[in-house]
């Protein structure tokens, strides 16, 4: 009680104390030393024993469930996709210098729309925690737009002119911002309900793991459908492997950051971005005298699976690492103790 007195005094319910105790390393075995069957039971006693004012504490307002709050971020989640669709249409219907202007303005508008959409809602991360990952996120998206064509042109001796641009995957990723936000909201709401019904940390973790996998699978289905739709409308390859792996990576990174786990996403995104940059860098470096061997690994990979194999392999591996990390961190009670950015 003395060690965690501040936690107990500011808590609005025993669940918040239980989550805080877990974050400090208190387990059900530790609770047994204090003659309690689990951390939840220990938290209930600690909550009851802390002196409080005569007025009963106000319950935490369910901001995520309010129609006004939910409508706000739910509509904003559509903004990146709408702006990207307008930019793609503008690029398709223009040529020459106006096309470059439209593409530049469209890219800036989509980046601004994405920032606005992520400032509210269940994917909102605490201020200052995503500044280190923003550059790498933009780089990975830029590679999805430019990288495959540049890599193929570099291996063929070019580029002599503007290489082919992949607009369909980028449009699908922008449109996928909406289902990603809604899936994150679903995870947050259902996890809070399971937290209220659980009677132990292990019990809660076991109940949240299927929920996390289910929400993750739901997003993958939505992303695959958007890739197929955009590929058909724009008459371009859908790039299921590369764009799908990138979308999965970005969702997991943002989901972890929104729940307070920022270190692993930053490291993984940085590593993935550097690895993708290394592929075209070795191709062009191989043109230097005596350096022809540098592009051998990339050429072998592209000849076997196409240029899309590079982002598929890099982002797929990075997403798998974050998924394993998420199953260990997002199943903790402390990750769902309060609604994360739901307003």
VEXVO-467989 format. One record per atom (N, C-alpha, C): residue in three letters; x, y negated, z. Coordinates in pm, whole numbers, padded with zeros to 5 digits, always signed. Last residue first. Layout:
% VEXVO-467989
ALAXYZ;...
This chain:
% VEXVO-467989
UNK-01093-00955-02787;UNK-01175-01074-02800;UNK-01162-01133-02938;UNK-00924-00747-02760;UNK-01052-00721-02820;UNK-01134-00843-02841;UNK-00663-00707-02662;UNK-00693-00799-02768;UNK-00825-00784-02833;UNK-00740-00423-02515;UNK-00624-00489-02573;UNK-00665-00576-02688;UNK-00904-00369-02215;UNK-00918-00389-02356;UNK-00804-00471-02411;UNK-00703-00182-01985;UNK-00786-00299-02014;UNK-00798-00310-02165;UNK-00578+00062-01984;UNK-00634+00012-01858;UNK-00725-00106-01880;UNK-00452+00212-02171;UNK-00593+00180-02196;UNK-00659+00120-02071;UNK-00200+00272-02087;UNK-00213+00213-02219;UNK-00354+00165-02249;UNK-00231+00403-01847;UNK-00186+00264-01842;UNK-00196+00196-01978;UNK-00288+00663-01919;UNK-00397+00579-01870;UNK-00358+00432-01871;UNK-00146+00780-02223;UNK-00132+00741-02084;UNK-00249+00651-02042;UNK-00151+00824-02488;UNK-00233+00914-02407;UNK-00216+00886-02258;UNK+00032+00665-02608;UNK-00107+00621-02615;UNK-00202+00716-02544;UNK+00269+00819-02567;UNK+00249+00691-02499;UNK+00102+00648-02498;UNK+00264+01057-02709;UNK+00320+01058-02573;UNK+00288+00930-02497;UNK+00163+01000-02953;UNK+00096+01106-02878;UNK+00149+01115-02735;UNK+00353+00812-03039;UNK+00219+00767-03001;UNK+00145+00873-02920;UNK+00573+00971-03105;UNK+00584+00876-02995;UNK+00447+00832-02945;UNK+00464+01103-03324;UNK+00506+01181-03208;UNK+00517+01090-03086;UNK+00428+00878-03487;UNK+00313+00957-03447;UNK+00346+01043-03324;UNK+00688+00790-03529;UNK+00598+00706-03449;UNK+00474+00783-03405;UNK+00780+01005-03687;UNK+00845+00974-03559;UNK+00753+00889-03470;UNK+00609+00979-03906;UNK+00606+01101-03825;UNK+00670+01077-03689;UNK+00690+00734-04010;UNK+00555+00748-03955;UNK+00543+00872-03868;UNK+00950+00800-04097;UNK+00932+00699-03992;UNK+00794+00711-03928;UNK+00887+00986-04297;UNK+00968+01026-04181;UNK+00949+00929-04065;UNK+00739+00817-04469;UNK+00679+00938-04412;UNK+00755+00986-04290;UNK+00922+00623-04543;UNK+00808+00583-04460;UNK+00739+00704-04398;UNK+01107+00793-04688;UNK+01149+00703-04580;UNK+01033+00670-04486;UNK+00948+00938-04873;UNK+01038+01007-04780;UNK+01073+00919-04660;UNK+00808+00733-05004;UNK+00735+00844-04943;UNK+00822+00914-04839;UNK+01007+00564-05104;UNK+00923+00517-04994;UNK+00844+00629-04927;UNK+01117+00774-05286;UNK+01198+00700-05187;UNK+01110+00645-05076;UNK+00928+00867-05462;UNK+00976+00959-05359;UNK+01055+00886-05251;UNK+00873+00691-05661;UNK+00788+00684-05542;UNK+00833+00777-05431;UNK+01037+00763-05874;UNK+01082+00656-05783;UNK+00998+00644-05657;UNK+01040+01132-05894;UNK+00998+00999-05935;UNK+01042+00893-05835;UNK+01142+01379-05830;UNK+01010+01344-05778;UNK+00960+01207-05823;UNK+01386+01419-05971;UNK+01306+01533-05927;UNK+01162+01493-05895;UNK+01489+01170-06025;UNK+01471+01264-06136;UNK+01380+01380-06098;UNK+01504+01070-05764;UNK+01411+01009-05860;UNK+01386+01103-05977;UNK+01704+01234-05653;UNK+01571+01228-05591;UNK+01468+01174-05690;UNK+01921+01182-05821;UNK+01871+01319-05808;UNK+01728+01320-05750;UNK+01952+00906-05776;UNK+01916+00956-05909;UNK+01859+01097-05902;UNK+02028+00905-05508;UNK+01903+00840-05548;UNK+01859+00891-05684;UNK+02277+01046-05515;UNK+02163+01095-05435;UNK+02029+01035-05479;UNK+02427+00883-05712;UNK+02396+01025-05734;UNK+02279+01073-05647;UNK+02519+00628-05688;UNK+02376+00645-05715;UNK+02335+00790-05734;UNK+02792+00651-05643;UNK+02706+00599-05537;UNK+02558+00626-05562;UNK+02954+00725-05853;UNK+02904+00832-05766;UNK+02801+00782-05664;UNK+03053+00499-05971;UNK+02937+00565-06034;UNK+02875+00672-05945;UNK+03265+00339-05906;UNK+03161+00360-05804;UNK+03038+00431-05859;UNK+03451+00260-06095;UNK+03487+00365-06001;UNK+03384+00396-05896;UNK+03324-00067-06123;UNK+03423+00032-06170;UNK+03459+00132-06060;UNK+02972-00086-06052;UNK+03108-00134-06033;UNK+03207-00027-06077;UNK+02736+00043-06060;UNK+02783-00014-06186;UNK+02923-00073-06173;UNK+02663+00109-05805;UNK+02728+00214-05884;UNK+02777+00162-06019;UNK+02518-00101-05711;UNK+02659-00096-05674;UNK+02734+00008-05756;UNK+02266-00035-05803;UNK+02335-00146-05868;UNK+02483-00150-05831;UNK+02218+00186-05633;UNK+02204+00198-05779;UNK+02280+00087-05849;UNK+02248+00088-05376;UNK+02347+00185-05424;UNK+02339+00201-05576;UNK+02023-00082-05371;UNK+02157-00138-05354;UNK+02263-00041-05405;UNK+01800+00083-05390;UNK+01839+00002-05507;UNK+01979-00057-05495;UNK+01853+00206-05118;UNK+01835+00281-05242;UNK+01867+00196-05366;UNK+01862+00021-04911;UNK+01986+00089-04950;UNK+01973+00159-05084;UNK+01606-00052-04861;UNK+01692-00149-04929;UNK+01819-00084-04979;UNK+01522+00173-04719;UNK+01465+00145-04851;UNK+01552+00045-04928;UNK+01680+00137-04489;UNK+01698+00256-04572;UNK+01641+00235-04711;UNK+01580-00101-04383;UNK+01719-00094-04426;UNK+01743+00026-04518;UNK+01315-00018-04324;UNK+01341-00126-04418;UNK+01483-00124-04471;UNK+01359+00186-04134;UNK+01292+00217-04261;UNK+01320+00108-04365;UNK+01478+00036-03927;UNK+01552+00146-03992;UNK+01491+00181-04127;UNK+01267-00140-03864;UNK+01397-00192-03907;UNK+01476-00084-03981;UNK+01072+00042-03781;UNK+01048-00043-03897;UNK+01179-00100-03953;UNK+01203+00154-03554;UNK+01166+00239-03668;UNK+01142+00155-03793;UNK+01235-00068-03382;UNK+01351+00009-03427;UNK+01319+00089-03552;UNK+00968-00150-03347;UNK+01068-00243-03400;UNK+01188-00168-03456;UNK+00842+00079-03234;UNK+00803+00029-03366;UNK+00907-00064-03428;UNK+00995+00092-02983;UNK+01004+00197-03084;UNK+00957+00149-03221;UNK+00914-00152-02850;UNK+01054-00122-02884;UNK+01064-00020-02996;UNK+00647-00186-02779;UNK+00701-00262-02892;UNK+00840-00218-02936;UNK+00370-00117-02640;UNK+00490-00038-02669;UNK+00555-00095-02795;UNK+00126-00249-02602;UNK+00240-00285-02519;UNK+00367-00209-02543;UNK-00074-00203-02776;UNK-00089-00144-02643;UNK+00036-00163-02558;UNK+00016-00321-03007;UNK-00104-00377-02946;UNK-00127-00322-02806;UNK+00227-00151-03075;UNK+00257-00287-03028;UNK+00137-00348-02957;UNK+00082+00075-03158;UNK+00172+00084-03042;UNK+00202-00055-02986;UNK-00047-00037-03380;UNK-00125+00020-03270;UNK-00041+00031-03143;UNK+00164-00105-03547;UNK+00081-00211-03491;UNK-00001-00160-03372;UNK+00268+00151-03604;UNK+00353+00047-03544;UNK+00270-00061-03479;UNK+00046+00277-03721;UNK+00102+00329-03595;UNK+00188+00224-03525;UNK+00014+00115-03953;UNK-00093+00128-03854;UNK-00036+00174-03719;UNK+00258+00149-04087;UNK+00219+00016-04040;UNK+00108+00023-03935;UNK+00251+00426-04144;UNK+00358+00369-04063;UNK+00317+00235-04004;UNK+00028+00441-04313;UNK+00029+00514-04187;UNK+00133+00456-04091;UNK+00118+00287-04529;UNK+00000+00246-04453;UNK-00007+00314-04318;UNK+00337+00447-04611;UNK+00358+00310-04563;UNK+00239+00263-04480;UNK+00209+00682-04692;UNK+00307+00687-04582;UNK+00330+00548-04524;UNK+00053+00576-04902;UNK-00010+00641-04787;UNK+00083+00648-04667;UNK+00247+00485-05078;UNK+00159+00388-05013;UNK+00088+00448-04892;UNK+00372+00741-05139;UNK+00446+00625-05090;UNK+00358+00526-05015;UNK+00149+00916-05207;UNK+00254+00952-05111;UNK+00321+00829-05052;UNK-00019+00782-05393;UNK-00072+00834-05268;UNK+00038+00856-05163;UNK-00019+00610-05624;UNK+00095+00618-05531;UNK+00051+00667-05394;UNK-00193+00567-05833;UNK-00240+00536-05698;UNK-00127+00540-05595;UNK-00104+00403-06135;UNK-00086+00517-06044;UNK-00125+00478-05901;UNK-00374+00205-06275;UNK-00236+00222-06232;UNK-00225+00349-06148;UNK-00621+00075-06333;UNK-00558+00166-06430;UNK-00408+00178-06403;UNK-00765-00061-06152;UNK-00654-00134-06213;UNK-00579-00050-06317;UNK-00954+00131-06075;UNK-00998-00001-06123;UNK-00888-00074-06198;UNK-00795+00350-05995;UNK-00889+00365-06106;UNK-00930+00229-06162;UNK-00649+00241-05782;UNK-00579+00297-05897;UNK-00669+00310-06017;UNK-00857+00174-05608;UNK-00776+00067-05667;UNK-00699+00118-05789;UNK-00956+00434-05547;UNK-01042+00333-05605;UNK-00960+00224-05675;UNK-00732+00562-05431;UNK-00794+00618-05551;UNK-00879+00513-05623;UNK-00690+00391-05212;UNK-00585+00409-05313;UNK-00643+00463-05443;UNK-00930+00431-05074;UNK-00899+00299-05127;UNK-00790+00307-05233;UNK-00904+00702-05001;UNK-01016+00660-05086;UNK-00988+00524-05149;UNK-00676+00687-04836;UNK-00672+00766-04959;UNK-00784+00726-05055;UNK-00782+00529-04627;UNK-00671+00479-04709;UNK-00662+00555-04840;UNK-00977+00701-04522;UNK-01016+00571-04576;UNK-00908+00515-04668;UNK-00812+00913-04438;UNK-00918+00936-04538;UNK-00960+00805-04603;UNK-00658+00782-04245;UNK-00594+00840-04364;UNK-00695+00865-04474;UNK-00853+00719-04053;UNK-00786+00611-04126;UNK-00720+00665-04253;UNK-00915+00977-03966;UNK-01019+00894-04025;UNK-00958+00781-04106;UNK-00673+01057-03851;UNK-00721+01124-03971;UNK-00828+01045-04042;UNK-00673+00881-03629;UNK-00565+00876-03726;UNK-00607+00942-03858;UNK-00895+00975-03494;UNK-00896+00838-03545;UNK-00788+00821-03652;UNK-00799+01236-03432;UNK-00919+01217-03512;UNK-00926+01078-03573;UNK-00576+01184-03270;UNK-00557+01254-03398;UNK-00677+01233-03489;UNK-00708+01059-03055;UNK-00605+00988-03129;UNK-00583+01052-03266;UNK-00877+01267-02968;UNK-00934+01140-03013;UNK-00833+01064-03098;UNK-00693+01462-02884;UNK-00780+01488-03000;UNK-00844+01361-03056;UNK-00576+01300-02666;UNK-00499+01348-02781;UNK-00586+01384-02900;UNK-00760+01255-02464;UNK-00732+01147-02557;UNK-00656+01195-02680;UNK-00772+01482-02306;UNK-00894+01439-02374;UNK-00868+01332-02479;UNK-00515+01502-02201;UNK-00566+01612-02285;UNK-00691+01571-02362;UNK-00505+01266-02050;UNK-00416+01283-02165;UNK-00467+01392-02258;UNK-00698+01322-01849;UNK-00717+01211-01943;UNK-00631+01228-02067;UNK-00576+01538-01720;UNK-00708+01554-01780;UNK-00734+01444-01883;UNK-00348+01417-01624;UNK-00335+01523-01724;UNK-00467+01546-01796;UNK-00461+01237-01441;UNK-00385+01188-01554;UNK-00371+01292-01664;UNK-00805+01287-01345;UNK-00663+01314-01334;UNK-00591+01266-01457;UNK-01068+01259-01404;UNK-01033+01271-01263;UNK-00886+01305-01244;UNK-01251+01058-01641;UNK-01144+01152-01605;UNK-01117+01149-01455;UNK-01430+00861-01706;UNK-01484+00993-01673;UNK-01379+01090-01624;UNK-01279+00639-01767;UNK-01377+00627-01660;UNK-01429+00763-01615;UNK-01136+00740-01984;UNK-01065+00702-01862;UNK-01160+00693-01744;UNK-01334+00768-02172;UNK-01272+00889-02119;UNK-01194+00861-01991;UNK-01384+00497-02218;UNK-01490+00583-02166;UNK-01432+00710-02105;UNK-01140+00418-02324;UNK-01187+00359-02199;UNK-01298+00443-02136;UNK-01140+00568-02561;UNK-01040+00597-02458;UNK-01081+00538-02324;UNK-01347+00447-02705;UNK-01362+00586-02661;UNK-01261+00622-02552;UNK-01232+00188-02745;UNK-01360+00205-02675;UNK-01375+00347-02621;UNK-00990+00243-02884;UNK-00991+00169-02758;UNK-01118+00194-02678;UNK-01077+00381-03115;UNK-00985+00445-03021;UNK-00990+00376-02885;UNK-01233+00180-03235;UNK-01293+00307-03195;UNK-01207+00379-03093;UNK-01034-00009-03289;UNK-01144-00042-03196;UNK-01211+00086-03145;UNK-00887+00131-03478;UNK-00824+00093-03352;UNK-00928+00056-03247;UNK-01079+00145-03680;UNK-01031+00269-03617;UNK-00963+00239-03484;UNK-01099-00126-03746;UNK-01216-00058-03692;UNK-01176+00074-03625;UNK-00840-00174-03844;UNK-00889-00247-03728;UNK-01006-00176-03664;UNK-00839+00002-04064;UNK-00738+00016-03959;UNK-00784-00054-03831;UNK-01046-00094-04227;UNK-01063+00034-04158;UNK-00959+00057-04049;UNK-00908-00352-04289;UNK-01038-00344-04224;UNK-01060-00208-04157;UNK-00672-00291-04420;UNK-00665-00364-04293;UNK-00796-00352-04217;UNK-00712-00187-04667;UNK-00710-00092-04555;UNK-00694-00160-04420;UNK-00673-00396-04842;UNK-00812-00358-04811;UNK-00817-00266-04689;UNK-00393-00383-04846;UNK-00460-00502-04794;UNK-00605-00471-04756;UNK-00356-00133-04963;UNK-00305-00157-04828;UNK-00371-00279-04765;UNK-00470-00178-05215;UNK-00530-00078-05126;UNK-00483-00099-04982;UNK-00291-00369-05316;UNK-00431-00405-05296;UNK-00499-00307-05201;UNK-00061-00211-05328;UNK-00063-00327-05239;UNK-00206-00372-05212;UNK-00132-00014-05520;UNK-00102+00023-05380;UNK-00109-00094-05284;UNK-00183-00189-05752;UNK-00287-00104-05692;UNK-00254-00062-05549;UNK+00050-00316-05837;UNK-00052-00395-05769;UNK-00156-00308-05698;UNK+00362-00285-05901;UNK+00259-00193-05850;UNK+00156-00273-05771;UNK+00512-00396-06205;UNK+00474-00423-06067;UNK+00359-00331-06026;UNK+00787-00331-06420;UNK+00646-00310-06386;UNK+00622-00330-06236;UNK+01026-00607-06451;UNK+00991-00466-06443;UNK+00845-00450-06401;UNK+01115-00852-06674;UNK+01037-00825-06554;UNK+00992-00680-06554;UNK+01414-00731-06836;UNK+01302-00823-06826;UNK+01229-00792-06695;UNK+01615-00557-06795;UNK+01636-00657-06898;UNK+01528-00764-06894;UNK+01743-00415-06493;UNK+01628-00460-06574;UNK+01666-00569-06675;UNK+01868-00127-06671;UNK+01810-00261-06666;UNK+01830-00325-06530;UNK+01945+00139-06664;UNK+02038+00040-06718;UNK+01989-00102-06714;UNK+01782+00311-06535;UNK+01780+00316-06681;UNK+01870+00211-06745;UNK+01808+00242-06270;UNK+01863+00371-06312;UNK+01869+00383-06464;UNK+01667-00001-06276;UNK+01809+00003-06245;UNK+01876+00132-06288;UNK+01407+00083-06331;UNK+01477-00001-06428;UNK+01627+00000-06402;UNK+01354+00225-06094;UNK+01354+00294-06223;UNK+01429+00215-06329;UNK+01372+00012-05910;UNK+01459+00129-05898;UNK+01467+00204-06030;UNK+01169-00161-05994;UNK+01308-00206-05995;UNK+01404-00088-05989;UNK+00944+00002-05949;UNK+00977-00043-06084;UNK+01121-00089-06096;UNK+00961+00032-05669;UNK+00964+00149-05757;UNK+01002+00110-05900;UNK+00953-00240-05559;UNK+01067-00151-05546;UNK+01073-00038-05647;UNK+00733-00413-05559;UNK+00841-00433-05655;UNK+00940-00319-05665;UNK+00542-00323-05371;UNK+00499-00401-05487;UNK+00606-00404-05597;UNK+00686-00195-05177;UNK+00575-00122-05238;UNK+00528-00192-05365;UNK+00851-00407-05106;UNK+00909-00293-05178;UNK+00800-00210-05244;UNK+00668-00565-04969;UNK+00727-00615-05093;UNK+00790-00502-05174;UNK+00624-00402-04747;UNK+00513-00427-04840;UNK+00566-00478-04973;UNK+00878-00415-04634;UNK+00826-00285-04675;UNK+00709-00301-04772;UNK+00892-00691-04577;UNK+00986-00630-04672;UNK+00933-00495-04722;UNK+00693-00724-04388;UNK+00680-00791-04517;UNK+00773-00730-04620;UNK+00812-00570-04183;UNK+00681-00534-04237;UNK+00660-00596-04375;UNK+01041-00713-04131;UNK+01054-00579-04188;UNK+00921-00530-04244;UNK+00931-00948-04026;UNK+01013-00954-04147;UNK+01022-00817-04213;UNK+00798-00854-03797;UNK+00722-00917-03906;UNK+00802-00918-04035;UNK+00947-00763-03586;UNK+00901-00664-03683;UNK+00832-00727-03803;UNK+01000-00978-03422;UNK+01112-00903-03477;UNK+01072-00804-03583;UNK+00748-01065-03344;UNK+00830-01152-03429;UNK+00945-01076-03493;UNK+00587-00929-03172;UNK+00596-00877-03308;UNK+00684-00962-03399;UNK+00571-01052-02927;UNK+00619-00914-02929;UNK+00639-00859-03069;UNK+00460-01307-02921;UNK+00605-01294-02917;UNK+00658-01153-02927;UNK+00160-01217-02761;UNK+00237-01321-02830;UNK+00387-01299-02811;UNK+00048-00880-02801;UNK+00083-00995-02718;UNK+00175-01091-02790;UNK-00149-00803-03095;UNK-00036-00775-03007;UNK-00005-00898-02923;UNK-00453-00683-03209;UNK-00380-00801-03165;UNK-00271-00760-03067;UNK-00617-00483-03282;UNK-00478-00474-03328;UNK-00397-00597-03292;UNK-00873-00551-03190;UNK-00800-00442-03124;UNK-00657-00423-03170;UNK-00887-00918-03210;UNK-00933-00782-03230;UNK-00843-00677-03168;UNK-00671-01160-03365;UNK-00783-01122-03279;UNK-00816-00976-03305;UNK-00461-01176-03536;UNK-00453-01258-03415;UNK-00567-01230-03318;UNK-00493-01044-03770;UNK-00433-00970-03660;UNK-00420-01052-03533;UNK-00600-01234-03942;UNK-00680-01116-03909;UNK-00625-01042-03788;UNK-00388-01415-03970;UNK-00512-01458-03905;UNK-00594-01337-03859;UNK-00207-01254-04108;UNK-00171-01307-03976;UNK-00295-01350-03899;UNK-00348-01209-04343;UNK-00313-01095-04256;UNK-00277-01143-04116;UNK-00359-01469-04445;UNK-00482-01400-04408;UNK-00456-01281-04317;UNK-00086-01512-04496;UNK-00156-01595-04397;UNK-00284-01528-04351;UNK-00046-01317-04694;UNK+00033-01313-04570;UNK-00035-01395-04460;UNK-00226-01411-04887;UNK-00248-01279-04826;UNK-00170-01268-04696;UNK-00110-01657-04951;UNK-00246-01653-04896;UNK-00273-01520-04827;UNK+00136-01579-05057;UNK+00133-01660-04936;UNK-00004-01655-04869;UNK+00042-01442-05284;UNK+00121-01371-05182;UNK+00121-01448-05050;UNK-00088-01651-05424;UNK-00163-01535-05376;UNK-00089-01460-05267;UNK+00126-01817-05490;UNK+00020-01867-05401;UNK-00060-01752-05342;UNK+00264-01636-05660;UNK+00328-01693-05541;UNK+00224-01742-05440;UNK+00074-01581-05860;UNK+00130-01472-05781;UNK+00192-01524-05652;UNK+00030-01838-05966;UNK-00080-01766-05903;UNK-00028-01654-05814;UNK+00286-01887-06070;UNK+00231-01974-05966;UNK+00119-01903-05891;UNK+00306-01688-06263;UNK+00402-01690-06153;UNK+00349-01774-06037;UNK+00097-01766-06432;UNK+00092-01636-06365;UNK+00187-01631-06247;UNK+00179-02011-06537;UNK+00067-02006-06442;UNK+00059-01874-06367;UNK+00395-01917-06708;UNK+00423-01993-06586;UNK+00304-01994-06489;UNK+00244-01618-06836;UNK+00348-01719-06838;UNK+00369-01786-06704;UNK-00105-01579-06760;UNK+00018-01537-06826;UNK+00118-01652-06819;UNK-00402-01438-06605;UNK-00313-01548-06641;UNK-00187-01491-06705;UNK-00548-01228-06510;UNK-00613-01315-06609;UNK-00527-01435-06646;UNK-00392-01101-06321;UNK-00433-01026-06440;UNK-00489-01117-06549;UNK-00368-01291-06120;UNK-00248-01249-06193;UNK-00286-01179-06323;UNK-00634-01302-06030;UNK-00570-01420-06089;UNK-00447-01385-06170;UNK-00667-01043-05929;UNK-00749-01087-06042;UNK-00686-01209-06111;UNK-00484-01057-05718;UNK-00463-00960-05826;UNK-00543-00999-05949;UNK-00607-01257-05560;UNK-00474-01279-05617;UNK-00446-01185-05733;UNK-00849-01134-05492;UNK-00852-01258-05570;UNK-00716-01285-05635;UNK-00744-00920-05342;UNK-00824-00893-05462;UNK-00831-01016-05552;UNK-00627-01064-05132;UNK-00542-00986-05222;UNK-00616-00953-05351;UNK-00853-01172-05008;UNK-00753-01261-05065;UNK-00663-01187-05164;UNK-00981-00934-04926;UNK-01049-01026-05016;UNK-00949-01120-05084;UNK-00789-00819-04754;UNK-00831-00749-04874;UNK-00897-00841-04974;UNK-00771-01017-04547;UNK-00655-00983-04631;UNK-00694-00912-04760;UNK-01053-01022-04446;UNK-00990-01136-04513;UNK-00868-01097-04597;UNK-01161-00825-04295;UNK-01185-00817-04439;UNK-01108-00923-04517;UNK-01108-00900-04038;UNK-01035-00785-04090;UNK-01053-00767-04240;UNK-01295-01097-03988;UNK-01158-01138-04020;UNK-01077-01023-04076;UNK-01513-00937-03918;UNK-01517-01012-04043;UNK-01376-01055-04085;UNK-01420-00835-03675;UNK-01461-00742-03780;UNK-01467-00811-03916;UNK-01378-01057-03515;UNK-01261-00986-03568;UNK-01298-00887-03676;UNK-01660-01141-03493;UNK-01550-01228-03534;UNK-01434-01151-03592;UNK-01814-00928-03402;UNK-01838-00979-03535;UNK-01724-01066-03584;UNK-01712-00904-03142;UNK-01689-00797-03237;UNK-01709-00847-03379;UNK-01803-01143-03028;UNK-01661-01116-03036;UNK-01632-01010-03142;UNK-02085-01110-03060;UNK-02016-01224-03118;UNK-01868-01199-03135;UNK-02143-00870-02927;UNK-02167-00881-03071;UNK-02096-00998-03134;UNK-01915-00714-02705;UNK-02001-00827-02734;UNK-02020-00846-02882;UNK-01730-00522-02666;UNK-01863-00478-02705;UNK-01957-00592-02736;UNK-01500-00638-02583;UNK-01496-00570-02711;UNK-01634-00533-02759;UNK-01557-00740-02333;UNK-01549-00832-02446;UNK-01551-00761-02579;UNK-01701-00660-02075;UNK-01667-00578-02191;UNK-01663-00661-02318;UNK-01556-00806-01792;UNK-01653-00820-01900;UNK-01611-00738-02020;UNK-01510-00645-01488;UNK-01447-00689-01610;UNK-01549-00693-01723;UNK-01717-00761-01221;UNK-01670-00655-01308;UNK-01608-00716-01434;UNK-01618-00954-00945;UNK-01690-00944-01071;UNK-01630-00834-01157;UNK-01631-00845-00607;UNK-01555-00882-00726;UNK-01639-00864-00851;UNK-01860-00991-00372;UNK-01810-00874-00444;UNK-01736-00917-00569;UNK-01761-01211-00116;UNK-01830-01194-00244;UNK-01774-01073-00315;UNK-01577-01201+00089;UNK-01713-01151+00114;UNK-01789-01128-00016;UNK-01259-01079-00035;UNK-01352-01182+00010;UNK-01491-01122+00029;UNK-01077-00795+00095;UNK-01131-00878-00013;UNK-01225-00982+00047;UNK-00806-00576+00172;UNK-00904-00678+00217;UNK-00947-00767+00103;UNK-00788-00249+00048;UNK-00734-00385+00033;UNK-00839-00485+00080;UNK-00916-00006+00059;UNK-00848-00052+00180;UNK-00791-00193+00168;UNK-01018+00051-00192;UNK-01112+00031-00083;UNK-01044-00031+00039;UNK-00787+00090-00342;UNK-00878-00019-00379;UNK-00972-00052-00263;UNK-00686+00317-00218;UNK-00609+00192-00214;UNK-00698+00072-00247;UNK-00886+00502-00284;UNK-00863+00467-00144;UNK-00787+00335-00133;UNK-00860+00504-00562;UNK-00987+00467-00502;UNK-00970+00428-00356;UNK-00600+00599-00597;UNK-00631+00462-00636;UNK-00763+00415-00574;UNK-00631+00865-00514;UNK-00544+00776-00438;UNK-00575+00630-00469;UNK-00795+00954-00721;UNK-00845+00955-00585;UNK-00762+00863-00496;UNK-00617+00924-00937;UNK-00744+00851-00936;UNK-00802+00844-00795;UNK-00410+01100-00885;UNK-00383+00956-00879;UNK-00513+00876-00871;UNK-00537+01372-00680;UNK-00484+01313-00803;UNK-00466+01163-00783;UNK-00594+01457-00422;UNK-00585+01559-00526;UNK-00525+01505-00656;UNK-00401+01342-00145;UNK-00503+01318-00246;UNK-00483+01416-00360;UNK-00195+01327+00043;UNK-00317+01402+00072;UNK-00433+01362-00019;UNK+00035+01223-00049;UNK-00047+01133+00033;UNK-00186+01194+00058;UNK+00128+01419-00210;UNK+00205+01392-00088;UNK+00129+01300+00005;UNK-00040+01398-00426;UNK-00063+01509-00334;UNK+00015+01489-00204;UNK+00071+01191-00571;UNK-00051+01164-00495;UNK-00080+01274-00394;UNK+00279+01329-00694;UNK+00310+01227-00595;UNK+00189+01198-00508;UNK+00126+01485-00864;UNK+00208+01552-00763;UNK+00247+01452-00654;UNK+00021+01294-01032;UNK-00071+01367-00944;UNK+00006+01440-00834;UNK+00262+01020-01015;UNK+00193+01131-01079;UNK+00096+01196-00981;UNK+00399+00707-01075;UNK+00325+00788-00977;UNK+00245+00894-01052;UNK+00527+00531-01246;UNK+00583+00664-01230;UNK+00513+00751-01127;UNK+00406+00295-01300;UNK+00520+00290-01208;UNK+00574+00429-01176;UNK+00193+00374-01454;UNK+00298+00297-01520;UNK+00422+00287-01433;UNK+00036+00485-01252;UNK+00097+00573-01352;UNK+00211+00502-01423;UNK-00042+00252-01119;UNK+00040+00352-01049;UNK+00109+00444-01148;UNK-00198+00133-01321;UNK-00077+00069-01275;UNK+00016+00164-01201;UNK-00408+00318-01338;UNK-00323+00295-01454;UNK-00192+00229-01414;UNK-00514+00289-01079;UNK-00464+00419-01124;UNK-00371+00403-01243;UNK-00594+00020-01086;UNK-00489+00062-00992;UNK-00429+00194-01036;UNK-00794+00037-01278;UNK-00678-00047-01305;UNK-00562-00013-01211;UNK-00976+00201-01149;UNK-00912+00249-01270;UNK-00787+00167-01302;UNK-01087+00053-00937;UNK-00985+00154-00908;UNK-00913+00205-01031;UNK-01103-00296-01044;UNK-01165-00166-01021;UNK-01054-00064-00993;UNK-00955-00521-01055;UNK-01100-00540-01050;UNK-01173-00409-01033;UNK-00651-00611-00894;UNK-00731-00513-00967;UNK-00879-00541-00949;UNK-00508-00775-00731;UNK-00558-00834-00856;UNK-00645-00737-00936;UNK-00448-00611-00514;UNK-00522-00735-00491;UNK-00580-00793-00620;UNK-00300-00399-00619;UNK-00430-00372-00560;UNK-00513-00499-00545;UNK-00066-00530-00702;UNK-00149-00460-00799;UNK-00290-00438-00745;UNK+00028-00617-00455;UNK-00010-00715-00557;UNK-00099-00652-00663;UNK+00087-00371-00327;UNK-00018-00458-00275;UNK-00066-00559-00380;UNK+00262-00164-00359;UNK+00173-00195-00470;UNK+00061-00290-00427;UNK+00402-00148-00116;UNK+00476-00156-00242;UNK+00388-00204-00356;UNK+00197-00123+00073;UNK+00286-00238+00077;UNK+00357-00255-00057;UNK+00083+00120+00000;UNK+00000+00000+00000;UNK+00087-00126+00000;
